[in-house]
């Protein structure tokens, strides 16, 4: 497979065989060898073979093998000739990240970290199969899935500002909960306000470096500031929806003449009834995920208020931003000099819109959309801003995190929990874990270096760095 270097960090696989467009990969010389260790490049070329794919299939620096599409992929499809692919969205629909600002500094928080950790560990259920503290009827769960953050606002668990600081204001309008199976609903309605397991986490971080003081100030960020990261998605609900619709769509592929490259590489034309049904159910799951992160935010605000004996707004506990990772949405882009409506699939990729984009509100319209790019539980994470170049090159998208460089099985063999906990403690990082074996799978060494992953994004002008944060406390499922 020929990989042609076009610039410092941009590589291209030219169209060959039945590829309809090139496959573009943003990476570094250090990361490049990792792409030969799994099937990510082959999967990316398969994306470039799909009907109606536009301009190129894009692989981000965190790209690695997934089911169907590789994780860390962006692909846009013409709505007349293109396809919808559940595998191009992923099983955890709207797995995403949000960051909560505070007015607190690290010295103010360090003395109460253990108390905060204990309260959060008790009030934010984490781990495989975890259940929320509140139970919802089928009817109420469907209302939440239709209204998204508007539902949380009604329930007094969100502020108006939270909606402005969330992608799509926390609600995809095309959501249709009636297209969600009862089995999926049963898996989801008890998981509102839960973290889950795997790479999901709740972190208390400190801003350790400011790259752009002016933009940081505009976002309410400063050196030494305490911020909270939340990473989770639609949990079992999204997983079941993906499974349900793959099974419905797979038998129809042959009648549309669409090849099945591997079992989960399922896709149908955008206008096919099954595709439209999937998009309605997917939107419902996306709204569920935003509500899920919002309920956790509500618990975080309660915990900080309890420890500091002051209301959350006095502590500056305002949402910086919330971005989705696994999602498909209709967006307008200029292609061959003309604006076209496309269906953009982001799987393990983050939206990165620039200042002035009509989808942004408030301060974000002025400075650009925050990109929340988590690393690992030791080396830290980045907050960046989107650029015009990203609109032109990568459908307004960048990487979603550091990305794995080691399988979960290999990580469990390579890293012991006690040694990992002691290593984090030497850097004054507290670790709370529900399942020690799953925590081992998420060891820092299992992930690519986040600094290396960010380098191509900045070097190719797809993002502008604002701050870097470092963990003080980590909660894992």
C-alpha positions as a Markdown table, in Angstrom:
| # | Residue | x | y | z |
|---|---|---|---|---|
| 1 | Unk | 0.0 | 0.0 | 0.0 |
| 2 | Unk | 1.6 | 3.2 | -1.2 |
| 3 | Unk | 1.7 | 6.1 | 1.4 |
| 4 | Unk | 2.9 | 9.3 | -0.2 |
| 5 | Unk | 4.2 | 12.1 | 2.0 |
| 6 | Unk | 2.6 | 15.4 | 0.8 |
| 7 | Unk | 3.8 | 17.7 | 3.6 |
| 8 | Unk | 5.4 | 17.4 | 7.0 |
| 9 | Unk | 2.5 | 15.7 | 8.6 |
| 10 | Unk | 0.1 | 14.9 | 5.7 |
| 11 | Unk | 0.3 | 11.5 | 3.9 |
| 12 | Unk | -1.9 | 10.3 | 1.1 |
| 13 | Unk | -2.8 | 6.8 | -0.2 |
| 14 | Unk | -3.6 | 7.6 | -3.9 |
| 15 | Unk | -6.8 | 5.9 | -5.3 |
| 16 | Unk | -6.1 | 2.4 | -6.5 |
| 17 | Unk | -8.2 | -0.6 | -7.4 |
| 18 | Unk | -11.8 | 0.6 | -6.7 |
| 19 | Unk | -11.0 | 3.5 | -4.3 |
| 20 | Unk | -13.2 | 6.4 | -5.3 |
| 21 | Unk | -11.2 | 9.1 | -3.5 |
| 22 | Unk | -7.7 | 9.3 | -1.8 |
| 23 | Unk | -7.2 | 8.3 | 1.8 |
| 24 | Unk | -5.4 | 11.1 | 3.8 |
| 25 | Unk | -3.6 | 10.5 | 7.0 |
| 26 | Unk | -2.3 | 13.1 | 9.4 |
| 27 | Unk | 0.6 | 11.6 | 11.4 |
| 28 | Unk | 4.3 | 11.9 | 12.4 |
| 29 | Unk | 7.3 | 9.9 | 11.5 |
| 30 | Unk | 7.2 | 8.5 | 15.1 |
| 31 | Unk | 3.6 | 7.5 | 14.9 |
| 32 | Unk | 3.7 | 6.1 | 11.3 |
| 33 | Unk | 5.1 | 2.6 | 12.3 |
| 34 | Unk | 2.1 | 2.0 | 14.6 |
| 35 | Unk | -0.2 | 2.1 | 11.5 |
| 36 | Unk | 1.5 | -1.0 | 10.1 |
| 37 | Unk | 0.8 | -3.0 | 13.3 |
| 38 | Unk | -3.0 | -3.2 | 12.8 |
| 39 | Unk | -5.6 | -3.0 | 10.0 |
| 40 | Unk | -6.3 | 0.7 | 10.3 |
| 41 | Unk | -4.9 | 1.7 | 6.9 |
| 42 | Unk | -6.7 | -1.1 | 5.1 |
| 43 | Unk | -10.0 | -0.1 | 6.8 |
| 44 | Unk | -9.4 | 3.5 | 5.8 |
| 45 | Unk | -9.0 | 2.6 | 2.2 |
| 46 | Unk | -12.3 | 0.6 | 2.4 |
| 47 | Unk | -14.0 | 3.8 | 3.6 |
| 48 | Unk | -12.6 | 5.5 | 0.4 |
| 49 | Unk | -14.3 | 2.7 | -1.6 |
| 50 | Unk | -17.9 | 3.5 | -0.4 |
| 51 | Unk | -20.4 | 5.0 | -2.8 |
| 52 | Unk | -20.8 | 8.8 | -2.6 |
| 53 | Unk | -17.7 | 9.5 | -0.5 |
| 54 | Unk | -16.6 | 13.1 | -1.0 |
| 55 | Unk | -13.1 | 14.5 | -1.4 |
| 56 | Unk | -11.1 | 12.0 | 0.7 |
| 57 | Unk | -11.3 | 9.6 | 3.7 |
| 58 | Unk | -9.4 | 11.2 | 6.6 |
| 59 | Unk | -7.4 | 9.4 | 9.2 |
| 60 | Unk | -6.3 | 11.4 | 12.3 |
| 61 | Unk | -3.0 | 11.1 | 14.3 |
| 62 | Unk | -4.8 | 8.9 | 16.9 |
| 63 | Unk | -6.1 | 6.5 | 14.3 |
| 64 | Unk | -6.1 | 2.8 | 15.1 |
| 65 | Unk | -8.1 | -0.3 | 14.1 |
| 66 | Unk | -11.8 | -0.4 | 15.0 |
| 67 | Unk | -14.9 | -2.3 | 13.8 |
| 68 | Unk | -15.5 | -1.3 | 10.2 |
| 69 | Unk | -14.2 | 2.3 | 10.1 |
| 70 | Unk | -10.9 | 2.7 | 12.0 |
| 71 | Unk | -11.2 | 4.8 | 15.2 |
| 72 | Unk | -9.9 | 8.3 | 14.4 |
| 73 | Unk | -11.7 | 8.6 | 11.0 |
| 74 | Unk | -13.7 | 11.3 | 9.2 |
| 75 | Unk | -15.7 | 10.7 | 6.1 |
| 76 | Unk | -18.3 | 12.8 | 4.3 |
| 77 | Unk | -20.9 | 11.5 | 1.9 |
| 78 | Unk | -23.1 | 13.1 | -0.7 |
| 79 | Unk | -26.7 | 12.9 | 0.5 |
| 80 | Unk | -28.0 | 11.8 | -2.9 |
| 81 | Unk | -25.4 | 9.1 | -3.9 |
| 82 | Unk | -23.7 | 8.4 | -0.5 |
| 83 | Unk | -24.3 | 6.0 | 2.3 |
| 84 | Unk | -25.0 | 5.8 | 6.0 |
| 85 | Unk | -22.8 | 3.5 | 8.1 |
| 86 | Unk | -23.4 | 2.6 | 11.7 |
| 87 | Unk | -19.8 | 1.4 | 11.8 |
| 88 | Unk | -18.7 | 4.9 | 10.7 |
| 89 | Unk | -20.3 | 6.2 | 13.9 |
| 90 | Unk | -19.3 | 3.5 | 16.3 |
| 91 | Unk | -21.0 | 1.5 | 19.0 |
| 92 | Unk | -20.9 | 4.2 | 21.7 |
| 93 | Unk | -22.9 | 6.8 | 19.9 |
| 94 | Unk | -21.9 | 10.3 | 21.0 |
| 95 | Unk | -19.1 | 9.1 | 23.1 |
| 96 | Unk | -17.8 | 12.6 | 23.9 |
| 97 | Unk | -15.9 | 14.9 | 26.3 |
| 98 | Unk | -16.8 | 18.0 | 28.3 |
| 99 | Unk | -14.7 | 20.3 | 30.4 |
| 100 | Unk | -16.0 | 22.3 | 33.4 |
| 101 | Unk | -14.2 | 25.4 | 34.4 |
| 102 | Unk | -13.7 | 26.6 | 38.0 |
| 103 | Unk | -12.4 | 29.7 | 39.6 |
| 104 | Unk | -10.3 | 27.5 | 41.9 |
| 105 | Unk | -6.6 | 27.0 | 41.8 |
| 106 | Unk | -4.6 | 23.9 | 42.5 |
| 107 | Unk | -3.4 | 24.9 | 46.0 |
| 108 | Unk | -7.1 | 25.5 | 47.0 |
| 109 | Unk | -8.1 | 22.0 | 45.9 |
| 110 | Unk | -5.2 | 19.8 | 46.8 |
| 111 | Unk | -6.1 | 19.8 | 50.5 |
| 112 | Unk | -9.6 | 18.5 | 49.8 |
| 113 | Unk | -8.8 | 16.2 | 46.9 |
| 114 | Unk | -9.4 | 13.0 | 48.9 |
| 115 | Unk | -12.8 | 14.3 | 50.1 |
| 116 | Unk | -13.8 | 15.4 | 46.6 |
| 117 | Unk | -12.7 | 12.0 | 45.2 |
| 118 | Unk | -14.6 | 10.0 | 47.8 |
| 119 | Unk | -17.8 | 12.0 | 47.1 |
| 120 | Unk | -17.5 | 11.8 | 43.4 |
| 121 | Unk | -16.7 | 8.1 | 43.5 |
| 122 | Unk | -19.8 | 7.5 | 45.5 |
| 123 | Unk | -22.2 | 9.7 | 43.6 |
| 124 | Unk | -21.1 | 9.2 | 40.0 |
| 125 | Unk | -21.6 | 5.5 | 39.3 |
| 126 | Unk | -18.8 | 4.0 | 37.3 |
| 127 | Unk | -17.8 | 0.6 | 35.9 |
| 128 | Unk | -19.2 | -2.0 | 33.5 |
| 129 | Unk | -23.0 | -2.3 | 34.0 |
| 130 | Unk | -23.2 | 0.6 | 36.5 |
| 131 | Unk | -26.7 | 2.0 | 37.1 |
| 132 | Unk | -27.7 | 5.6 | 37.8 |
| 133 | Unk | -28.9 | 6.9 | 41.1 |
| 134 | Unk | -32.2 | 7.8 | 39.6 |
| 135 | Unk | -34.5 | 5.5 | 37.7 |
| 136 | Unk | -36.7 | 6.7 | 34.8 |
| 137 | Unk | -39.8 | 5.2 | 33.2 |
| 138 | Unk | -39.8 | 4.3 | 29.5 |
| 139 | Unk | -41.9 | 7.4 | 28.8 |
| 140 | Unk | -39.5 | 9.8 | 30.6 |
| 141 | Unk | -36.4 | 8.2 | 29.1 |
| 142 | Unk | -37.9 | 8.8 | 25.6 |
| 143 | Unk | -38.7 | 12.4 | 26.5 |
| 144 | Unk | -35.0 | 12.9 | 27.5 |
| 145 | Unk | -33.9 | 11.3 | 24.3 |
| 146 | Unk | -36.0 | 13.6 | 22.2 |
| 147 | Unk | -35.3 | 16.8 | 24.0 |
| 148 | Unk | -31.6 | 16.3 | 25.0 |
| 149 | Unk | -30.2 | 19.0 | 27.3 |
| 150 | Unk | -33.6 | 20.8 | 27.1 |
| 151 | Unk | -34.9 | 18.0 | 29.3 |
| 152 | Unk | -32.1 | 18.4 | 31.8 |
| 153 | Unk | -32.8 | 22.2 | 31.9 |
| 154 | Unk | -36.5 | 21.4 | 32.7 |
| 155 | Unk | -35.4 | 19.1 | 35.5 |
| 156 | Unk | -33.2 | 21.8 | 37.1 |
| 157 | Unk | -30.0 | 19.9 | 36.3 |
| 158 | Unk | -28.6 | 22.3 | 33.7 |
| 159 | Unk | -28.2 | 26.0 | 33.2 |
| 160 | Unk | -29.0 | 27.9 | 30.0 |
| 161 | Unk | -25.2 | 28.5 | 29.6 |
| 162 | Unk | -24.7 | 24.7 | 29.4 |
| 163 | Unk | -26.7 | 24.5 | 26.2 |
| 164 | Unk | -24.8 | 27.3 | 24.5 |
| 165 | Unk | -21.5 | 25.6 | 25.4 |
| 166 | Unk | -22.5 | 22.2 | 23.9 |
| 167 | Unk | -22.3 | 21.0 | 20.3 |
| 168 | Unk | -25.7 | 21.3 | 18.7 |
| 169 | Unk | -26.9 | 22.9 | 22.0 |
| 170 | Unk | -27.1 | 19.3 | 23.3 |
| 171 | Unk | -30.0 | 18.2 | 21.0 |
| 172 | Unk | -30.2 | 16.7 | 17.5 |
| 173 | Unk | -33.6 | 17.8 | 16.3 |
| 174 | Unk | -34.1 | 14.7 | 14.1 |
| 175 | Unk | -34.1 | 12.3 | 17.2 |
| 176 | Unk | -36.9 | 9.8 | 17.1 |
| 177 | Unk | -37.0 | 7.7 | 20.3 |
| 178 | Unk | -39.8 | 5.6 | 18.8 |
| 179 | Unk | -37.2 | 4.1 | 16.5 |
| 180 | Unk | -35.2 | 2.8 | 19.5 |
| 181 | Unk | -36.0 | -0.8 | 20.4 |
| 182 | Unk | -37.3 | -1.6 | 23.9 |
| 183 | Unk | -34.2 | -3.7 | 24.4 |
| 184 | Unk | -32.0 | -0.7 | 23.8 |
| 185 | Unk | -34.2 | 1.5 | 26.0 |
| 186 | Unk | -34.1 | -1.0 | 28.8 |
| 187 | Unk | -30.3 | -1.0 | 28.6 |
| 188 | Unk | -30.2 | 2.8 | 28.7 |
| 189 | Unk | -32.9 | 4.1 | 31.0 |
| 190 | Unk | -31.0 | 2.9 | 34.1 |
| 191 | Unk | -27.7 | 4.4 | 33.0 |
| 192 | Unk | -28.5 | 8.1 | 33.1 |
| 193 | Unk | -25.7 | 9.8 | 35.0 |
| 194 | Unk | -23.2 | 7.0 | 34.8 |
| 195 | Unk | -19.6 | 6.9 | 33.7 |
| 196 | Unk | -19.2 | 3.4 | 32.4 |
| 197 | Unk | -15.9 | 1.7 | 31.9 |
| 198 | Unk | -13.1 | 1.3 | 29.4 |
| 199 | Unk | -11.5 | 4.6 | 28.4 |
| 200 | Unk | -14.3 | 6.7 | 30.1 |
| 201 | Unk | -13.2 | 8.8 | 33.0 |
| 202 | Unk | -13.8 | 11.7 | 35.3 |
| 203 | Unk | -10.8 | 13.9 | 36.1 |
| 204 | Unk | -9.9 | 16.9 | 38.2 |
| 205 | Unk | -7.0 | 18.6 | 36.3 |
| 206 | Unk | -4.9 | 21.7 | 36.6 |
| 207 | Unk | -4.0 | 24.0 | 33.7 |
| 208 | Unk | -0.3 | 23.6 | 33.6 |
| 209 | Unk | 0.6 | 25.6 | 30.5 |
| 210 | Unk | -1.1 | 28.4 | 28.5 |
| 211 | Unk | -0.1 | 28.6 | 24.8 |
| 212 | Unk | -2.3 | 31.6 | 23.8 |
| 213 | Unk | -3.1 | 33.9 | 26.8 |
| 214 | Unk | -5.6 | 36.1 | 24.8 |
| 215 | Unk | -7.7 | 33.1 | 23.7 |
| 216 | Unk | -7.3 | 31.4 | 27.0 |
| 217 | Unk | -8.7 | 34.5 | 28.7 |
| 218 | Unk | -11.6 | 34.7 | 26.3 |
| 219 | Unk | -12.5 | 31.1 | 27.3 |
| 220 | Unk | -12.1 | 31.8 | 31.0 |
| 221 | Unk | -8.9 | 29.7 | 31.4 |
| 222 | Unk | -5.7 | 30.6 | 33.3 |
| 223 | Unk | -2.5 | 28.9 | 34.5 |
| 224 | Unk | -2.9 | 27.0 | 37.8 |
| 225 | Unk | -6.7 | 26.8 | 37.3 |
| 226 | Unk | -8.6 | 23.6 | 38.3 |
| 227 | Unk | -10.8 | 22.2 | 35.5 |
| 228 | Unk | -12.9 | 19.0 | 35.4 |
| 229 | Unk | -12.9 | 16.6 | 32.4 |
| 230 | Unk | -15.8 | 14.1 | 31.8 |
| 231 | Unk | -15.6 | 11.5 | 29.1 |
| 232 | Unk | -18.5 | 9.1 | 28.5 |
| 233 | Unk | -21.2 | 8.4 | 26.0 |
| 234 | Unk | -24.6 | 6.7 | 25.4 |
| 235 | Unk | -23.5 | 3.5 | 27.2 |
| 236 | Unk | -25.5 | 0.3 | 26.5 |
| 237 | Unk | -28.3 | 2.3 | 24.7 |
| 238 | Unk | -26.0 | 3.4 | 21.9 |
| 239 | Unk | -24.4 | -0.1 | 21.7 |
| 240 | Unk | -27.7 | -1.8 | 21.3 |
| 241 | Unk | -28.9 | 0.7 | 18.7 |
| 242 | Unk | -25.8 | 0.1 | 16.6 |
| 243 | Unk | -26.3 | -3.7 | 16.8 |
| 244 | Unk | -30.0 | -3.5 | 16.0 |
| 245 | Unk | -29.5 | -1.4 | 12.9 |
| 246 | Unk | -26.4 | -3.3 | 11.6 |
| 247 | Unk | -28.6 | -6.4 | 11.7 |
| 248 | Unk | -31.4 | -4.6 | 9.9 |
| 249 | Unk | -29.2 | -3.0 | 7.2 |
| 250 | Unk | -26.7 | -5.9 | 6.5 |
| 251 | Unk | -29.2 | -8.1 | 4.5 |
| 252 | Unk | -30.2 | -5.1 | 2.3 |
| 253 | Unk | -26.7 | -4.3 | 1.1 |
| 254 | Unk | -26.6 | -6.8 | -1.7 |
| 255 | Unk | -29.8 | -5.4 | -3.3 |
| 256 | Unk | -28.1 | -1.9 | -3.4 |
| 257 | Unk | -24.9 | -3.4 | -4.9 |
| 258 | Unk | -22.8 | -2.2 | -1.9 |
| 259 | Unk | -19.9 | -4.5 | -1.0 |
| 260 | Unk | -19.5 | -5.8 | 2.6 |
| 261 | Unk | -15.8 | -5.5 | 3.3 |
| 262 | Unk | -16.1 | -7.1 | 6.7 |
| 263 | Unk | -19.0 | -8.1 | 8.9 |
| 264 | Unk | -19.6 | -4.8 | 10.6 |
| 265 | Unk | -18.7 | -2.7 | 7.6 |
| 266 | Unk | -22.5 | -2.2 | 7.0 |
| 267 | Unk | -23.8 | 0.7 | 5.0 |
| 268 | Unk | -26.9 | 1.6 | 2.9 |
| 269 | Unk | -27.8 | 4.7 | 0.8 |
| 270 | Unk | -28.6 | 7.8 | 2.8 |
| 271 | Unk | -32.2 | 7.8 | 1.5 |
| 272 | Unk | -32.9 | 4.1 | 2.2 |
| 273 | Unk | -35.7 | 3.7 | 4.8 |
| 274 | Unk | -33.4 | 1.7 | 7.1 |
| 275 | Unk | -30.7 | 4.5 | 6.9 |
| 276 | Unk | -33.2 | 7.2 | 7.8 |
| 277 | Unk | -34.5 | 5.1 | 10.7 |
| 278 | Unk | -30.9 | 4.5 | 12.0 |
| 279 | Unk | -30.2 | 8.3 | 11.9 |
| 280 | Unk | -33.3 | 9.0 | 13.9 |
| 281 | Unk | -32.4 | 6.4 | 16.5 |
| 282 | Unk | -28.7 | 7.5 | 16.5 |
| 283 | Unk | -29.8 | 11.1 | 17.2 |
| 284 | Unk | -31.9 | 9.9 | 20.1 |
| 285 | Unk | -28.8 | 8.1 | 21.5 |
| 286 | Unk | -26.7 | 11.2 | 21.0 |
| 287 | Unk | -29.2 | 13.2 | 23.0 |
| 288 | Unk | -29.1 | 10.6 | 25.7 |
| 289 | Unk | -25.3 | 10.9 | 25.8 |
| 290 | Unk | -25.5 | 14.7 | 26.3 |
| 291 | Unk | -28.0 | 14.2 | 29.1 |
| 292 | Unk | -25.8 | 11.5 | 30.6 |
| 293 | Unk | -22.8 | 13.9 | 30.7 |
| 294 | Unk | -25.1 | 16.7 | 32.0 |
| 295 | Unk | -26.3 | 14.6 | 35.0 |
| 296 | Unk | -22.6 | 13.8 | 35.9 |
| 297 | Unk | -21.9 | 17.6 | 35.6 |
| 298 | Unk | -24.8 | 18.2 | 38.1 |
| 299 | Unk | -23.2 | 15.7 | 40.5 |
| 300 | Unk | -19.8 | 17.4 | 40.1 |
| 301 | Unk | -21.3 | 20.8 | 40.9 |
| 302 | Unk | -23.0 | 19.3 | 44.0 |
| 303 | Unk | -19.8 | 17.6 | 45.2 |
| 304 | Unk | -17.7 | 20.8 | 44.9 |
| 305 | Unk | -20.5 | 22.8 | 46.6 |
| 306 | Unk | -20.6 | 20.3 | 49.4 |
| 307 | Unk | -16.9 | 20.4 | 50.0 |
| 308 | Unk | -16.4 | 24.1 | 49.6 |
| 309 | Unk | -19.7 | 25.0 | 51.2 |
| 310 | Unk | -20.5 | 27.5 | 48.4 |
| 311 | Unk | -22.8 | 27.4 | 45.4 |
| 312 | Unk | -21.4 | 26.1 | 42.2 |
| 313 | Unk | -21.7 | 29.4 | 40.4 |
| 314 | Unk | -19.7 | 31.1 | 43.2 |
| 315 | Unk | -17.0 | 28.5 | 42.5 |
| 316 | Unk | -17.0 | 29.3 | 38.8 |
| 317 | Unk | -18.3 | 25.8 | 37.9 |
| 318 | Unk | -19.4 | 26.7 | 34.3 |
| 319 | Unk | -19.2 | 24.4 | 31.3 |
| 320 | Unk | -16.4 | 25.3 | 29.0 |
| 321 | Unk | -17.6 | 23.1 | 26.1 |
| 322 | Unk | -18.9 | 19.6 | 25.2 |
| 323 | Unk | -18.0 | 17.8 | 22.0 |
| 324 | Unk | -19.2 | 14.6 | 20.4 |
| 325 | Unk | -16.8 | 12.0 | 19.1 |
| 326 | Unk | -18.9 | 9.2 | 17.5 |
| 327 | Unk | -21.7 | 10.8 | 15.4 |
| 328 | Unk | -23.0 | 11.4 | 11.9 |
| 329 | Unk | -24.5 | 14.8 | 11.1 |
| 330 | Unk | -25.7 | 16.8 | 8.1 |
| 331 | Unk | -23.2 | 19.7 | 7.5 |
| 332 | Unk | -22.5 | 22.1 | 4.6 |
| 333 | Unk | -19.1 | 22.2 | 3.0 |
| 334 | Unk | -17.6 | 23.7 | -0.1 |
| 335 | Unk | -16.7 | 21.0 | -2.6 |
| 336 | Unk | -15.3 | 21.9 | -6.1 |
| 337 | Unk | -16.3 | 25.5 | -5.5 |
| 338 | Unk | -19.9 | 24.9 | -4.6 |
| 339 | Unk | -21.5 | 24.5 | -1.2 |
| 340 | Unk | -23.0 | 21.0 | -0.7 |
| 341 | Unk | -25.0 | 19.4 | 2.1 |
| 342 | Unk | -23.0 | 16.3 | 3.2 |
| 343 | Unk | -23.5 | 13.6 | 5.8 |
| 344 | Unk | -20.3 | 13.7 | 7.9 |
| 345 | Unk | -19.3 | 10.6 | 9.9 |
| 346 | Unk | -16.9 | 11.2 | 12.8 |
| 347 | Unk | -15.7 | 8.1 | 14.5 |
| 348 | Unk | -13.2 | 8.9 | 17.2 |
| 349 | Unk | -12.9 | 12.4 | 15.8 |
| 350 | Unk | -13.9 | 15.8 | 17.1 |
| 351 | Unk | -15.7 | 18.7 | 15.4 |
| 352 | Unk | -13.3 | 21.7 | 15.0 |
| 353 | Unk | -15.2 | 24.7 | 13.7 |
| 354 | Unk | -13.5 | 28.1 | 13.4 |
| 355 | Unk | -14.5 | 31.6 | 14.6 |
| 356 | Unk | -17.4 | 33.0 | 12.7 |
| 357 | Unk | -19.0 | 29.6 | 11.9 |
| 358 | Unk | -22.8 | 29.9 | 12.0 |
| 359 | Unk | -23.2 | 26.8 | 14.2 |
| 360 | Unk | -21.3 | 28.5 | 17.1 |
| 361 | Unk | -22.9 | 30.8 | 19.7 |
| 362 | Unk | -21.6 | 33.5 | 22.1 |
| 363 | Unk | -17.9 | 33.8 | 22.7 |
| 364 | Unk | -17.3 | 30.7 | 20.5 |
| 365 | Unk | -18.5 | 32.6 | 17.4 |
| 366 | Unk | -15.7 | 35.1 | 18.2 |
| 367 | Unk | -12.8 | 32.8 | 19.0 |
| 368 | Unk | -13.7 | 29.4 | 17.5 |
| 369 | Unk | -15.0 | 26.1 | 18.9 |
| 370 | Unk | -13.0 | 24.5 | 21.7 |
| 371 | Unk | -11.5 | 21.2 | 20.9 |
| 372 | Unk | -11.2 | 19.0 | 24.0 |
| 373 | Unk | -8.5 | 16.4 | 23.3 |
| 374 | Unk | -7.8 | 14.1 | 26.3 |
| 375 | Unk | -4.5 | 12.2 | 26.6 |
| 376 | Unk | -3.9 | 9.6 | 29.3 |
| 377 | Unk | -4.3 | 9.7 | 33.0 |
| 378 | Unk | -0.7 | 10.7 | 33.6 |
| 379 | Unk | 0.6 | 12.9 | 30.8 |
| 380 | Unk | -2.4 | 15.2 | 30.5 |
| 381 | Unk | -4.7 | 16.7 | 27.9 |
| 382 | Unk | -5.1 | 19.6 | 25.5 |
| 383 | Unk | -7.7 | 22.3 | 24.8 |
| 384 | Unk | -7.4 | 23.8 | 21.3 |
| 385 | Unk | -9.5 | 25.8 | 18.9 |
| 386 | Unk | -10.8 | 25.0 | 15.4 |
| 387 | Unk | -9.6 | 26.7 | 12.3 |
| 388 | Unk | -10.7 | 27.5 | 8.7 |
| 389 | Unk | -8.1 | 25.1 | 7.5 |
| 390 | Unk | -9.9 | 22.3 | 9.2 |
| 391 | Unk | -13.0 | 23.2 | 7.3 |
| 392 | Unk | -11.1 | 23.0 | 4.0 |
| 393 | Unk | -9.0 | 19.9 | 4.7 |
| 394 | Unk | -10.7 | 17.6 | 7.2 |
| 395 | Unk | -14.5 | 18.5 | 7.1 |
| 396 | Unk | -14.1 | 20.6 | 10.3 |
| 397 | Unk | -12.6 | 17.8 | 12.3 |
| 398 | Unk | -9.5 | 16.8 | 14.3 |
| 399 | Unk | -8.4 | 13.9 | 16.5 |
| 400 | Unk | -10.5 | 12.9 | 19.6 |
| 401 | Unk | -7.7 | 11.9 | 21.9 |
| 402 | Unk | -4.3 | 10.3 | 22.2 |
| 403 | Unk | -5.5 | 7.0 | 20.8 |
| 404 | Unk | -4.4 | 3.5 | 21.8 |
| 405 | Unk | -1.0 | 2.1 | 20.8 |
| 406 | Unk | -1.5 | -1.1 | 22.6 |
| 407 | Unk | -4.4 | -3.5 | 22.8 |
| 408 | Unk | -6.3 | -3.9 | 26.1 |
| 409 | Unk | -5.1 | -7.4 | 26.4 |
| 410 | Unk | -1.5 | -6.4 | 25.9 |
| 411 | Unk | -1.9 | -3.5 | 28.4 |
| 412 | Unk | -3.1 | -5.8 | 31.1 |
| 413 | Unk | -0.1 | -8.1 | 30.6 |
| 414 | Unk | 2.3 | -5.2 | 30.5 |
| 415 | Unk | 1.1 | -3.0 | 33.4 |
| 416 | Unk | 0.2 | -4.1 | 37.0 |
| 417 | Unk | -2.3 | -2.0 | 38.8 |
| 418 | Unk | -0.3 | -1.5 | 42.0 |
| 419 | Unk | 2.8 | -0.4 | 40.0 |
| 420 | Unk | 0.6 | 2.0 | 37.9 |
| 421 | Unk | -1.0 | 3.5 | 41.0 |
| 422 | Unk | 2.4 | 4.0 | 42.6 |
| 423 | Unk | 3.7 | 5.6 | 39.4 |
| 424 | Unk | 0.8 | 8.0 | 39.3 |
| 425 | Unk | 1.2 | 8.8 | 43.1 |
| 426 | Unk | 4.8 | 9.9 | 42.4 |
| 427 | Unk | 3.3 | 12.5 | 40.2 |
| 428 | Unk | 0.8 | 13.4 | 42.9 |
| 429 | Unk | -2.1 | 11.9 | 40.9 |
| 430 | Unk | -4.9 | 10.1 | 42.9 |
| 431 | Unk | -6.5 | 7.1 | 41.1 |
| 432 | Unk | -9.9 | 5.7 | 42.0 |
| 433 | Unk | -10.8 | 2.6 | 40.0 |
| 434 | Unk | -13.9 | 0.4 | 40.2 |
| 435 | Unk | -12.2 | -2.5 | 38.4 |
| 436 | Unk | -8.4 | -2.8 | 38.7 |
| 437 | Unk | -8.1 | -5.0 | 35.6 |
| 438 | Unk | -10.0 | -2.5 | 33.4 |
| 439 | Unk | -7.8 | 0.3 | 34.9 |
| 440 | Unk | -4.7 | -1.7 | 33.8 |
| 441 | Unk | -6.1 | -1.6 | 30.2 |
| 442 | Unk | -6.1 | 2.2 | 30.4 |
| 443 | Unk | -2.5 | 2.5 | 31.7 |
| 444 | Unk | -0.7 | 5.6 | 30.3 |
| 445 | Unk | 1.7 | 3.4 | 28.4 |
| 446 | Unk | -1.2 | 1.9 | 26.4 |
| 447 | Unk | -1.7 | 5.3 | 24.7 |
| 448 | Unk | 0.2 | 7.4 | 22.3 |
| 449 | Unk | 1.9 | 10.4 | 23.6 |
| 450 | Unk | -0.7 | 13.2 | 23.4 |
| 451 | Unk | 2.0 | 15.8 | 22.6 |
| 452 | Unk | 2.9 | 13.8 | 19.5 |
| 453 | Unk | -0.7 | 13.4 | 18.5 |
| 454 | Unk | -1.4 | 17.1 | 18.7 |
| 455 | Unk | 1.7 | 18.0 | 16.7 |
| 456 | Unk | 0.3 | 17.2 | 13.2 |
| 457 | Unk | -3.0 | 19.0 | 14.0 |
| 458 | Unk | -1.1 | 22.2 | 14.9 |
| 459 | Unk | 1.6 | 21.7 | 12.3 |
| 460 | Unk | -1.0 | 21.4 | 9.5 |
| 461 | Unk | -3.1 | 24.3 | 10.8 |
| 462 | Unk | -6.1 | 22.2 | 11.7 |
| 463 | Unk | -6.1 | 23.5 | 15.3 |
| 464 | Unk | -4.6 | 26.2 | 17.5 |
| 465 | Unk | -3.5 | 25.1 | 21.0 |
| 466 | Unk | -4.8 | 27.2 | 23.9 |
| 467 | Unk | -3.9 | 25.3 | 27.1 |
| 468 | Unk | -2.5 | 22.0 | 28.3 |
| 469 | Unk | -3.9 | 20.4 | 31.5 |
| 470 | Unk | -2.4 | 17.8 | 33.9 |
| 471 | Unk | -4.4 | 15.3 | 36.1 |
| 472 | Unk | -4.7 | 15.7 | 39.9 |
| 473 | Unk | -7.4 | 13.0 | 40.4 |
| 474 | Unk | -8.7 | 10.3 | 38.1 |
| 475 | Unk | -11.8 | 8.2 | 38.4 |
| 476 | Unk | -12.1 | 5.1 | 36.1 |
| 477 | Unk | -14.8 | 2.5 | 35.8 |
